[in-house]
Structure formats: structure tokens, C-alpha cells
């Protein structure tokens, strides 16, 4: 017998709900209810952003007052770049256009330079810089301007909505970053006395700005409720009374959120087995007293992905059992400290046959790094295993490939793996492989997928384009995946080709994008700005083909003239409009 559907809401309750729905006859009540619920959720998220701003502005020493960006301006940029901004970031800039900290005049220059990266330190909307859907710089770094966001700026991925600091992913979206990124404090942003006068707001601010714990009274610093709030966002034990530093439950909670707290706990607790075990899950062994470090702690720390430097490794017993376990956890070819450690042991003749066998089986690429390359029995299986990793040193990668037998170098599968591990290997490929169109197209496709979108540079791919730079399929594939490549391509591209690409406006600010009418105009502006582009001066000074021809060398310099004419006329894709 079929089970009866479960009634969650009575007909009377549903009738009550439906009376608040819009009078839209084209949708069912269920669909209208879902849409209404979605709108309520979105409205609550917007209110949440507003509450954050309003609360902080009540207590900041220099409140922010920038007006928000009009929605129509945001939509204009989104329409031009072909992507919408992530929801929370979009709604936030509608409230305030950028969030610059207004540094007080009386603050000395040293303090200004030490200003921490506040979650709301965003450049004004018009200064955001578009590189590609995976790379939009919202914390713009300009060498002529002092900024507080760090050396590489803050980026957001328009497709995933996740943030990154240069090459490093922050593994969080914009709202998560707002609520958790104040992990460091060099200059206090708030009027402390005003904050302390309102206990309710103090509790709210402590959860995000834990450094305010430093300014609490002694009795407040012993308040467990306040400690549990502040401990989540800041390593507060450096400001805590001795009694708190010696309380195991609080110490464990503190280390859970910030491993830096370990250095400030009492000496007896530093040796506590439970706390040591918890700390090495994320912390560095360099913080642990030297007499406590042993083989087990080193291996456990490596298992947890922590960085263990060479000096720590030298405190091990270097027994066969330890070294075999070490190689099983971390590949020497992908970990410089472990690679250097084993290299030194090899020079000291401290690697047994047992250990060498383990290295050959688990990480043959490291044999060359350690200086034992002559012990590798090379075949296709071993060669593929060597080049599967992309993390080992570039110079060794090239050396390993060039030392392969010719038949293995010519193997398509090995060649592709080798180039994907390091594109500098491409020039050393067999000429037959370089001219193989399907092979090169697959290689480029996999490289663009495989490579970190923040580290791709056209210079790495240049050897491939020496062969395939006039093939539209190759150009479209690269430029649609990484639009910034267009600006680095060493010849000017035709207007029709530029306008037909899926993504435009590489390396331009949103302010510039708003003023530009066409992708081709954006392309010319970006090339004009690229001082290393061969056509930079022509694009900067000339607008028509006639003007460019007038700027060419005179007939008394036929060699230079022939070269430039060839670059102008050899391909429809290299057309100087």
C-alpha cells in the first residue's frame, strides 16, 4: 500500500500564507511562495550587510562615509564584461563605494604603514581591475600609491565567488571574509572607551575584532563569555591573565582558532600531550620547545600538511624506519626541505639500499634532485610517474626530460606530461611533435585547465605560438580562457577577431570600461599601456592604417621596412586596422 503524503501545513495555514503573495495568475501558489521566500532571504542578507556597516560606523575613530555605487552603474559594467558580481560584494558596494580607512592626521607615518588589512579595505568601484572572470582585483595595488592591502592585492573570482590574495586562495567568499578576516591588528580602528560603554555592541564587535580584548578591564579579561567571543577572531592569550593561560579548556579553544596562541600558554601546558597533539595538526614545530621534538611529532606534522623546515628534520634519528615513513608521507621532489635533507644524507652516505628502493618506487623524480639519477631504471612507466607532479624544481624537470632516451622524448604521452609539468620544456620537443596540430591543441587545452589562472603568463606559451600563432582555433582557445593573454600577444589583432571573443577588457579598470564603447577600443587602450608590446608606440600615436604607414621607416632602411611590412600584412589575425 502506497504511503500517504505527509501534510506539513494545513489548508488553513496555506490559505493564510497565500493571501500575502503577489497577484500573478501566470504562476502557481507553490512557485509564488518559493519566489517570495527567496526574496525574503535576499533582503535579509542585504540588511545583514547594512547592520555590519552601521554598527562599526558608530564606533570607528574615523567613520566611513562613501556613498554607494548606483545599481545602473554596476549593471553597465556587468553587461560589458559579461559576468555578474557575486551577490554580497554587489550589495555591499551599493551601500558604500569602497571602504578606505581614513587615517587620522595625528597618526605617525610608521603606524600608517603598519595598518592591518581590514576586511573593508576595498578600492573604489571604478578602480577595480578586470583581468578575466577568474581574476578581478578589488584591492587595487598601484606602485605610486601607498595601500594597506599587502603586496599583491585582493582578487575575486567572478565564477566561483571566492577570494584570493595574489596566488593564494583565501577559501572564502566575500561575506565570510568580512566576518573573519581581521586576524591581525597593528593600529586600533575604534574609539575603545565608546565601545566599552555599550556591553551589547562590545560583544558583537569582539566576535569579529578580537583584538579589542587587549583594552578590556582585568575583570572583563577573566569573563569566560567575552573570552569565548574574542578568541574566535584573534590570538588573545598574549593579553590574557596568567590564570587564563593556564586553563586547559580555554587554551585548547584558543589553539583551535589560532595556533599562535601556543607561544603564550603556560610552560606546563606546552608539554601537555593533548595540547601538543592538537597544536601540530595546524601549527609549526618551530614553536615547540626543542627537547619535545621527536620522530613521531615530525611525521604527524607532515601528515597534517604543516611546513617542517630542514633544521627540524635534522633533529630526527634518521633511522631507516623514519626515512621510509617520511618518503611515504611527502615526496622529496615536491618538498624542498625534505629534498635538501635527503640530499645532505646522501652526501654523507647515510641512505641505505632500503631507503633508496623506497625513493625509486614512490618518487623517482627526486633521484635526480638528490643526486642519484644514475640509479633510475628509465622506462615509459617511470617517465610518466616523474612528470605527473607539477611541483618540483623547474631546472630539474628540464634536465630529467632532456636526459630521457630519444624514443621516450618522442612519446606523445610523456611529452605532454613533461610540458604540463613545466612549459619551458616545450622548445626541447621533437620538431615532429611541435608540428602535430591535434597534439598541440590538446596540450594547450590541458595547460589552460591545469595551470593556476593567477600565474598564467603569455611568455610561458610563446614557444607554442611561434608555431601556431596564426591559427584562429589556438588563439580563441587561449584568449577566451585567459583574456589577459590578448594584451601580451606580440602583434596587433584584427578588430573583427577581438570583437568576436567571449571575454574582453583585460587589465582595464572598471572606470575605464565604463567609458569605452567597444572591445576593440579597450584592446587598443590596453596595448597602448603595455610598454613591452611591439606596436605600443604606433597604437599610442596613430589611429589609421595611413598614419601607421607614414610612420614606417624610409626606403633607405629596406631591411627594417620589410620586417615591419611582413608583420603588418602576413596574416588577417595580425591586421593593423
N, C-alpha and C positions, 0 to 999 in steps of 0.2 A: 504494500500500500504506500503510495507516494506521500511524503511528509507535507504537511500544510505550511504555507509561507508564514513566517513569524511576523506578527504585527508590532512594529516598533512605536508608531504613533497612531492614536485613534483617529477615526474620521473627523471627530470634532476638533482635535488638535490641528490636523492638517487644514481644515477649513479656516481655523484662526490664522495659521501661517499664510495661507494663500491670499487672504484679504489685503496683505501688505505688498503683494507682488505687483509689478507693472502690468498695465492693461494691454498686453501684447497677445493678440489672438493667434499669431503665427507659431507660438511656442507652447509646448505642454507645460503644465504646472510644475512637473518634475524638473524640466530644463530651466524654467524661470527661477526655481528655488536654488538650483546649483549655481546659476549665474549671480543671483543675489548674494549667496553665501561667499562666492569668490570675491565679489566687490567689497563685502564687509571685511574680509581678511586683508585685502589690499589697502583699504582705508585704515585699518588698524596698524599695518606696517608703516604707513606714512605718518600716522600720529606718533608712533614709537620714535621715529627719527626726529620729529619736532620736539618731543619731550626731552630727548637727549640734549638737543641744542639749547632749549630754553633753560633746562636745569644748569648746564655748565655756564651759560652766559650770566647767570645770577651771581656766580662766584669767581669767575675769571678776573685776574687783575686788569687785563685789557680785553674786554668783551669783543667778540666778533660782530661785525655789522654789515657785511657784504650782502647785497640783495641777491636773490636767486636768479637763475637763468630762465628766461621765458620759455615755455614749452615749445612755442613755434620755432625758436632758435635751435633747440635740441633736435626737433624733428627735421629741420633743414639739413643739419649735419648728418643725422641718421640716414636720410634719404640719399645724400651724396655718397656716403661711404658704403651704403647697402647693408648696414647692420644696426640693430638697436642696442643702446647701452643697457647693461644689467640693471634690473629693477631698482635695487636700493641705491646704487650710485646715481641713477637717473633722478630718482625722487629727492635725493639729498641735495643735488645741485639746483633743484627747483626751489629749495629752501634758502640756500646760500651759495653764491658763486665763488667756489674755492674757500679754503679755510686757512688763511695765513695767520700765524701768531704775531700779534702786534707787539713787538719787543719794546719794552719801556726805555725811554731815553736815558734814564739813570743807570741802566744795566751796562756793565763794562763789556768791552768787545770780546774778552775771553769767555765770559758767560754766554754771550750770544752765539759764539762758535760752538759751545758745548750743548746748545739747546737740543733736547732729545727729539726723536721722531714722533711727534704727536699724531694720533690717529687722524686728526682733521687737517693735517698739513697737506693740502691739495692746492695745486696751482689753479688759477682762474681758468674757466672752461675754454676760453679762446687760446690758452697756452698749452692745452693738451696736444700731444703729438701722435699722429696716426702713422704706424708703420705697416700694420697688417691686422686682420681680425684677431690674431693671436698676440698682438703686441701694440698696445696703446699706452703711451706714457702719460700718466695723470699727475705724477710728481715730477715736473719738468726740471731737468738739470741743465743749466747754462753756465759755461765757464766764466762768463762775465758777471754773473750774479751769485751772491752768497745764498745758499739754500741750506735747509736743515734736514733734508730727506736722505742724506747719505750719498755715497759716491756714484751710484748707478741709477738712482731714481726708482720710482714706483710704477709698475706696469699692471694693466688689467687685460685679461683675455676676453674678448667680446663673445667668443663662442662658449666658453666654459664658465665665464663669470669669476674665475679665480684670479688672485693677485700674485705678483712675484716682485722680488727685489732684484732687478737685473737678471742674472741667470738662475737665481734661487727661487723656487716656488714657495710661497707662504702657506699653501694648502688651506686657504680660507677665502670666502667671498667678502664683499665689501662690508656687509653688516657685521660679520664675525670679526673682521679686522677692527672695525670701530669699537667693538666691545672688548677687545683683548690685546690690542697692540701696544698699549702703554707699559711695556716691560722694562723700560729704562727711564730714568729721570735725572737730568743734570740741573735743570732750573725749574723751580716750582711755578706753576701757572696760576695758582689760585690764591685768593685772599683767605689765608688759613683761619684767622680769627672769625671771619664771617661764616666759614664752613663749620667750624666747631660750635658755633652758636645755634645750629639747627641740626639736631640729632638725626632726624629722619633723612634729610638730604645728605648728611655725613655718611650714613650707612650706604646710601645709593652710590655716592661717589667713591667710597672706599673700595667697593667691589671692582671698579674699573681702574681707579687711581690709587693703588695700594700704597704708593709712596707717601701718601698723606698720613700713614701710620706714624711716621717719624715725628710728626708735630702734635701727636696726642699727649694728653697728660699721663702721668705714671699710672693712675688708676685705670684710665682708658686702655693703656697698653697691656694691662692684665685682664681686660674684658674679653672672655672667650668668644663672645658673639662678634665683636669687632675684629678680633684676630682672624676668625674664620672667613670674614668678608675680605679683608685686606690681603690675606695670604694667597688668594687665588690669582692676583694680578701683579704681585711684586714680591721679591725676596726680602721679606720684612724682618727676618731674625737678626739681622745686623743692628736693628734698632730695639730689639726686644730685651726685657729684663732677663737676668740670669735664670730666674726660676722658669721662665717660658722656654729658654734654650735647653733646659734640662728635662723638659716634659716630653716623654717619648711619643705620645699620641699626636701632639702638636708638631713635633719635629718630623714625624712621618708624613703628615699632611703637607707641611711646608716643602719637603723634598719632592713630594708628588707633583707639585705645581712648578717648583723652581729648584733645580739641583744646586744652584749657587748657595742655597741656604746651608748646605753641608759644612762649609768652611766656618760657619758661625755657631754651630751647635757645641755642646759641652764635650770635653775630651772623652769621658766615659761612653757617651752615645756614639761618638765617631767609630768606636770599636765594636759596637753592638752588631751582632750578626744579622738581625732583621733589617736594620737600617743600612748596613753595608750592602746587603743583597738588593734592597730597594734602590739604593743610590746608583749602583753600577748598571742598572737597567737603562739609564739615560745619561749618567754623569761621567766625567773624565777621571781616569785613575790618577791623574796628576794631582788631584785634590786629596787623595787618600794618603795618610802617613806611610812613609816608605817601608817601615817594618811590617805593615799589614799586607803588602802586595805579594801575591804568590801566583803560581801557575793557574790555579782554578779561577782566581779573580780576573786574570788576564784573558783567559779563554771565554769566560762568561761575558765579559765586557765586549769582546769582539763579536760574540753571538748576537748581542743586542744592538750591533751596528755602531758602537761607540768608536771614536778615534783613539787608537793606542799608539803613542809615538815610540821611536826606536829606543829611547832611554828606558822606557818602561819594559819593553821586550827584553832588554839586557838583564833585567832583574829576575828573569825566569831561570830554570835549571838547565835549559837547552837539552833536555833528555830527548831520546828518540820518540818516546810516547807523547811528550808535549809538542814536539815539532810536527809530528804526523797529524795530531789533532788540530794544530794551528793551520796547517795547509788545507785541512778538510773544511775549515770554517772560512778562511779568507784566501783568495787567490793572490799569490805574491805579485803576479803581473798587474793586478788592479789595485794594489795597496803599496804605495812607495815605501812606507815604514817597514812592512813585512819583507818586501823585496830587498831593501838595503840590509836589513837584519840578516837574512839568509845569505846575501852576497858576502857579508863580512865573515859569517860562519864558514862559507865555502873557502874563502881565502885562508882561514885558519885551519882548514882541513877538519872541520867538526861536523860535516854532513855525512852520515853513514849511508851505505848502499840501500838500506831500508827506506831512509828519508828521500833519497834520490828517486827511487822507484815510485814513491807516493807523488812526488812533484811531476814526474813524467806522465803519470796516469791522470792526475787531476788538473794539471795546469802546465802543459808542455811549453806554452809561450814563455813562461818565466825562466825556462832553462837558459835561453839566450841572455836574458836580463841578469841572471845570477852568474853568468859566465860559464855555463855548462852546455852550450848549444851543440857541441860535438857528440853529446850522448843521446841526442834525439834520433830515433829511427823514423825518418820522414816518409810519410805516405799521404794519400788524399784524406783519409780519416783524421790523421793527426793535424794536417794543414788546416782543414775546416775547423777543427776544435780550437786551433790557435787564433783564428781570425773571428771567431764568434763573439769574443769580448771586444768592446769598443773603448775600454778604459785604460789600456796600457800605454806606455810611453810611445809617442809618435816615431821617434828615431828608431826604436827597436822594431816597431811594426814594419817600417820600410825595409830595414835590414833583413828581417825574417822573410819578407816576400822576395827580395832580390836574391837571397841565398837559396831559394827553392830550386829544384831541378826544372828545366825549361818546360817539360811536359806538364808539371803541376802549375807553373805560372800561366800556361795557356788554357788551363781548365776553366771554363766559364764560371762554374760554381765557386771555385776557390778565388778566382779573380774578383768576383762580385763581393764576396765576404771580406776580402782584403781591402778593397776600396771603401766599403762601408765602414770598416774599422778606422780608416784614415785616408781621406781623399787625395792626399799627397802621393799616394801610390799610383794614381791614375796615369801620370806621364810615363811610368815604367812598364805599362801594359804592352803586350804584344800588339803590333800595328793592326793585325787582322781583327783583334777584339775591338780596337778603337773605331774601326770602320764598320762594325757589325751594328746596324741600326736597332734591331729588336733588343740586343743585349744592352746597348747604351740607354735606350728608352726605359727599360726595366730598371737599370742601375740608377738613373735619375729619379724615377718614381719612388724607389725604395729609399734612396738617400734623403729625399724630401720628407718622407714619412719618419725615417729613422733618426734624422738629425734633430737636435733641440732647436725649436723655432727661434729661440732668442740668440743662438750662437751661429746660425747660418750666415755665411758671408759669401758674396759672389766670387771673391778671389779664390775660394776653395774650388769652385766649379769651373773656373776659367779654362783649365786644360780641356775639359769636355766640350766647351763651346768653341774652342779652336777648330774642332771637327764638325760640330753640329749647330753652330750659332746662326745658320741661315735656314734652319728647318723650323717651320712655324709650330709644329707639334711640340718640339722641345722648349721653345720659347714660351708658349702658352702654359705648358705644364709648370715651368719654373715661376713665371710671373703671376699666375693665378694662385699658386701656393704661397709664395713669398713676394708680395708686391714691391718690397724694398729693393729686390734684385734689379728691377727695371731701371732704377736710378744709377746703379753701378754698372749696367751693361755698357761697354765702352764705345758704342756707336749709337747715333740717334735712330729712333724707330718711327715708322710711319704713323701719321695721325689716325688713319683708319684702324690700324692694328692696336694702338693704345686705347682708342675708344671702345674697342670690342672686348677688352679684357674684363674679367668678372670683378676685379678689385682695383681701386685706384688710390691716388693721393698719398703714396708712400712718402714718409718723412716730412710731411707738412703738418703745421699746427691747425687746430680747428678754426682759429681765427682766419687763417689764410684760405682754408677750404670754403668757408662761408662766402668769401669774396670771389672765388673762382667759378667761372661759368661752365667749363668743360674739363674732362680728364686730361685732354691734351695740353691745355693751358697749365694744369697742375704739373704735368710731366715736365714741361719746359721750365717752369719755375724751379722745380727740384734739381734738374740738370744744371741750371744756371748757378745754383747754390753749391753744387758738387765740384769743388775745385780740381778734383783729380780726373774729371770727365774730359776726354779729348776735345769735345765740342763745347766746353764751358764758355770760352770767350766768344765763340760765334753766336751761341744762344743768348748770351748776355747783351751783345751789341747789335745783332742783326735779326730781322723778323721775316725776311723773304728770301727765296732762293736767289733772286737777283742780287740782293745785298751780300749774300754769302759768296757768290761768285766774284763780286767786286773785291771782296776781302782776301781772295786766294792769292798766292804768290804770283809774281810776274813771270813771263815766259823765260826770263834769264835764269830761272831756277826750275828747270824742267823735271828734275827728279822728285823734288818735293811736291810740285804741282801734280805730277802723275799719281803719286801716292794718295793725295787728298781726293783727286777726282775718282780714283778707284774706290775709295771708301764711301764716296758720295753716291756712286752710280752702280756699284756691283750687285746690289740686292734691293728688292722692293721693301724689305724689312729695315734697311738702313737708309731711308729716304730723308733728306734734309728738306722736308716740306717744300 
